[in-house]
Amino acid sequence: MLTLSARTVITLEVFGHMIRAARLERKMPQAELAERLGVSRQTISALERGDAKVAVGAVFEAATIVGIPLLTDNARDLQRLSTTVANLASLLPERARTAKVELDNDF
C-alpha cells in the first residue's frame, strides 16, 4: 500500500479543486468532462477530490481540457523542456540508471 506524505495529499487536493473550479468556470458538467476523458463521472468526482487512485494521465488530461497549463502552454517550450530533461538524464552516471537484471531461474 502506497503511503503519501501530507504535502502530496494536500497537493492532490489543491490540484483537484483547481480542475473543478476551471470546469465550473467553463460551465462544463462533470458528465461532459468524463465523456471527453473516456472515464466515468465518479472518476471525475474522485479526481476533483484529489483522490490519489485516479491515474495521473487522466488528471493531466482533465487539466488540459479545462485549460490549466502543465509546465507550459507552448508546445515548442514543452518539447524544449523534454529535450533538456532527456539530455540531463543521459549525463547521469551509469550506476544511477536502472540496469536490466537477468534472473537465473536454474535451480
C-alpha positions as protocol buffer text, in pm:
chain_id: "A"
residue {
  index: 1
  type: MET
  ca { x: 0 y: 0 z: 0 }
}
residue {
  index: 2
  type: LEU
  ca { x: 136 y: 338 z: -103 }
}
residue {
  index: 3
  type: THR
  ca { x: 163 y: 588 z: 182 }
}
residue {
  index: 4
  type: LEU
  ca { x: 155 y: 951 z: 73 }
}
residue {
  index: 5
  type: SER
  ca { x: 311 y: 1241 z: 258 }
}
residue {
  index: 6
  type: ALA
  ca { x: 83 y: 1514 z: 389 }
}
residue {
  index: 7
  type: ARG
  ca { x: 232 y: 1750 z: 130 }
}
residue {
  index: 8
  type: THR
  ca { x: 140 y: 1516 z: -156 }
}
residue {
  index: 9
  type: VAL
  ca { x: -214 y: 1470 z: -23 }
}
residue {
  index: 10
  type: ILE
  ca { x: -264 y: 1847 z: 1 }
}
residue {
  index: 11
  type: THR
  ca { x: -116 y: 1899 z: -347 }
}
residue {
  index: 12
  type: LEU
  ca { x: -356 y: 1643 z: -496 }
}
residue {
  index: 13
  type: GLU
  ca { x: -650 y: 1810 z: -322 }
}
residue {
  index: 14
  type: VAL
  ca { x: -548 y: 2158 z: -438 }
}
residue {
  index: 15
  type: PHE
  ca { x: -497 y: 2041 z: -797 }
}
residue {
  index: 16
  type: GLY
  ca { x: -834 y: 1864 z: -789 }
}
residue {
  index: 17
  type: HIS
  ca { x: -1000 y: 2183 z: -664 }
}
residue {
  index: 18
  type: MET
  ca { x: -828 y: 2382 z: -940 }
}
residue {
  index: 19
  type: ILE
  ca { x: -964 y: 2143 z: -1203 }
}
residue {
  index: 20
  type: ARG
  ca { x: -1312 y: 2167 z: -1052 }
}
residue {
  index: 21
  type: ALA
  ca { x: -1301 y: 2548 z: -1042 }
}
residue {
  index: 22
  type: ALA
  ca { x: -1182 y: 2569 z: -1405 }
}
residue {
  index: 23
  type: ARG
  ca { x: -1451 y: 2321 z: -1512 }
}
residue {
  index: 24
  type: LEU
  ca { x: -1723 y: 2521 z: -1337 }
}
residue {
  index: 25
  type: GLU
  ca { x: -1588 y: 2846 z: -1483 }
}
residue {
  index: 26
  type: ARG
  ca { x: -1641 y: 2692 z: -1827 }
}
residue {
  index: 27
  type: LYS
  ca { x: -1991 y: 2580 z: -1721 }
}
residue {
  index: 28
  type: MET
  ca { x: -1891 y: 2223 z: -1803 }
}
residue {
  index: 29
  type: PRO
  ca { x: -2080 y: 1945 z: -1621 }
}
residue {
  index: 30
  type: GLN
  ca { x: -1881 y: 1656 z: -1471 }
}
residue {
  index: 31
  type: ALA
  ca { x: -2053 y: 1426 z: -1721 }
}
residue {
  index: 32
  type: GLU
  ca { x: -1913 y: 1624 z: -2016 }
}
residue {
  index: 33
  type: LEU
  ca { x: -1559 y: 1620 z: -1880 }
}
residue {
  index: 34
  type: ALA
  ca { x: -1597 y: 1248 z: -1808 }
}
residue {
  index: 35
  type: GLU
  ca { x: -1712 y: 1182 z: -2165 }
}
residue {
  index: 36
  type: ARG
  ca { x: -1422 y: 1380 z: -2313 }
}
residue {
  index: 37
  type: LEU
  ca { x: -1178 y: 1186 z: -2094 }
}
residue {
  index: 38
  type: GLY
  ca { x: -1342 y: 849 z: -2153 }
}
residue {
  index: 39
  type: VAL
  ca { x: -1398 y: 789 z: -1782 }
}
residue {
  index: 40
  type: SER
  ca { x: -1699 y: 776 z: -1551 }
}
residue {
  index: 41
  type: ARG
  ca { x: -1849 y: 1077 z: -1376 }
}
residue {
  index: 42
  type: GLN
  ca { x: -1746 y: 911 z: -1049 }
}
residue {
  index: 43
  type: THR
  ca { x: -1383 y: 924 z: -1165 }
}
residue {
  index: 44
  type: ILE
  ca { x: -1416 y: 1298 z: -1226 }
}
residue {
  index: 45
  type: SER
  ca { x: -1564 y: 1337 z: -877 }
}
residue {
  index: 46
  type: ALA
  ca { x: -1269 y: 1144 z: -730 }
}
residue {
  index: 47
  type: LEU
  ca { x: -1021 y: 1347 z: -937 }
}
residue {
  index: 48
  type: GLU
  ca { x: -1173 y: 1674 z: -812 }
}
residue {
  index: 49
  type: ARG
  ca { x: -1147 y: 1549 z: -451 }
}
residue {
  index: 50
  type: GLY
  ca { x: -777 y: 1478 z: -505 }
}
residue {
  index: 51
  type: ASP
  ca { x: -808 y: 1100 z: -485 }
}
residue {
  index: 52
  type: ALA
  ca { x: -461 y: 952 z: -542 }
}
residue {
  index: 53
  type: LYS
  ca { x: -610 y: 644 z: -711 }
}
residue {
  index: 54
  type: VAL
  ca { x: -703 y: 842 z: -1023 }
}
residue {
  index: 55
  type: ALA
  ca { x: -447 y: 780 z: -1298 }
}
residue {
  index: 56
  type: VAL
  ca { x: -203 y: 1066 z: -1342 }
}
residue {
  index: 57
  type: GLY
  ca { x: -272 y: 1067 z: -1717 }
}
residue {
  index: 58
  type: ALA
  ca { x: -642 y: 1128 z: -1652 }
}
residue {
  index: 59
  type: VAL
  ca { x: -560 y: 1411 z: -1411 }
}
residue {
  index: 60
  type: PHE
  ca { x: -324 y: 1578 z: -1658 }
}
residue {
  index: 61
  type: GLU
  ca { x: -567 y: 1539 z: -1948 }
}
residue {
  index: 62
  type: ALA
  ca { x: -852 y: 1682 z: -1738 }
}
residue {
  index: 63
  type: ALA
  ca { x: -630 y: 1979 z: -1653 }
}
residue {
  index: 64
  type: THR
  ca { x: -552 y: 2030 z: -2020 }
}
residue {
  index: 65
  type: ILE
  ca { x: -919 y: 2010 z: -2120 }
}
residue {
  index: 66
  type: VAL
  ca { x: -1025 y: 2274 z: -1866 }
}
residue {
  index: 67
  type: GLY
  ca { x: -731 y: 2500 z: -1953 }
}
residue {
  index: 68
  type: ILE
  ca { x: -489 y: 2453 z: -1664 }
}
residue {
  index: 69
  type: PRO
  ca { x: -135 y: 2474 z: -1801 }
}
residue {
  index: 70
  type: LEU
  ca { x: 101 y: 2188 z: -1723 }
}
residue {
  index: 71
  type: LEU
  ca { x: 464 y: 2302 z: -1720 }
}
residue {
  index: 72
  type: THR
  ca { x: 392 y: 2530 z: -2017 }
}
residue {
  index: 73
  type: ASP
  ca { x: 114 y: 2604 z: -2265 }
}
residue {
  index: 74
  type: ASN
  ca { x: 353 y: 2638 z: -2556 }
}
residue {
  index: 75
  type: ALA
  ca { x: 421 y: 2312 z: -2745 }
}
residue {
  index: 76
  type: ARG
  ca { x: 766 y: 2432 z: -2856 }
}
residue {
  index: 77
  type: ASP
  ca { x: 863 y: 2515 z: -2496 }
}
residue {
  index: 78
  type: LEU
  ca { x: 736 y: 2176 z: -2379 }
}
residue {
  index: 79
  type: GLN
  ca { x: 944 y: 1998 z: -2647 }
}
residue {
  index: 80
  type: ARG
  ca { x: 1249 y: 2202 z: -2547 }
}
residue {
  index: 81
  type: LEU
  ca { x: 1194 y: 2109 z: -2181 }
}
residue {
  index: 82
  type: SER
  ca { x: 1157 y: 1742 z: -2276 }
}
residue {
  index: 83
  type: THR
  ca { x: 1484 y: 1751 z: -2471 }
}
residue {
  index: 84
  type: THR
  ca { x: 1665 y: 1927 z: -2186 }
}
residue {
  index: 85
  type: VAL
  ca { x: 1548 y: 1668 z: -1932 }
}
residue {
  index: 86
  type: ALA
  ca { x: 1645 y: 1381 z: -2164 }
}
residue {
  index: 87
  type: ASN
  ca { x: 1990 y: 1535 z: -2212 }
}
residue {
  index: 88
  type: LEU
  ca { x: 2035 y: 1575 z: -1837 }
}
residue {
  index: 89
  type: ALA
  ca { x: 1932 y: 1215 z: -1780 }
}
residue {
  index: 90
  type: SER
  ca { x: 2192 y: 1099 z: -2032 }
}
residue {
  index: 91
  type: LEU
  ca { x: 2462 y: 1270 z: -1822 }
}
residue {
  index: 92
  type: LEU
  ca { x: 2384 y: 1063 z: -1515 }
}
residue {
  index: 93
  type: PRO
  ca { x: 2646 y: 807 z: -1423 }
}
residue {
  index: 94
  type: GLU
  ca { x: 2570 y: 451 z: -1528 }
}
residue {
  index: 95
  type: ARG
  ca { x: 2507 y: 344 z: -1169 }
}
residue {
  index: 96
  type: ALA
  ca { x: 2222 y: 597 z: -1141 }
}
residue {
  index: 97
  type: ARG
  ca { x: 2042 y: 445 z: -1438 }
}
residue {
  index: 98
  type: THR
  ca { x: 1828 y: 139 z: -1397 }
}
residue {
  index: 99
  type: ALA
  ca { x: 2011 y: -167 z: -1520 }
}
residue {
  index: 100
  type: LYS
  ca { x: 1822 y: -463 z: -1655 }
}
residue {
  index: 101
  type: VAL
  ca { x: 1872 y: -754 z: -1418 }
}
residue {
  index: 102
  type: GLU
  ca { x: 1888 y: -1102 z: -1568 }
}
residue {
  index: 103
  type: LEU
  ca { x: 1726 y: -1356 z: -1340 }
}
residue {
  index: 104
  type: ASP
  ca { x: 1878 y: -1702 z: -1310 }
}
residue {
  index: 105
  type: ASN
  ca { x: 1593 y: -1945 z: -1263 }
}
residue {
  index: 106
  type: ASP
  ca { x: 1809 y: -2260 z: -1289 }
}
residue {
  index: 107
  type: PHE
  ca { x: 1791 y: -2435 z: -955 }
}
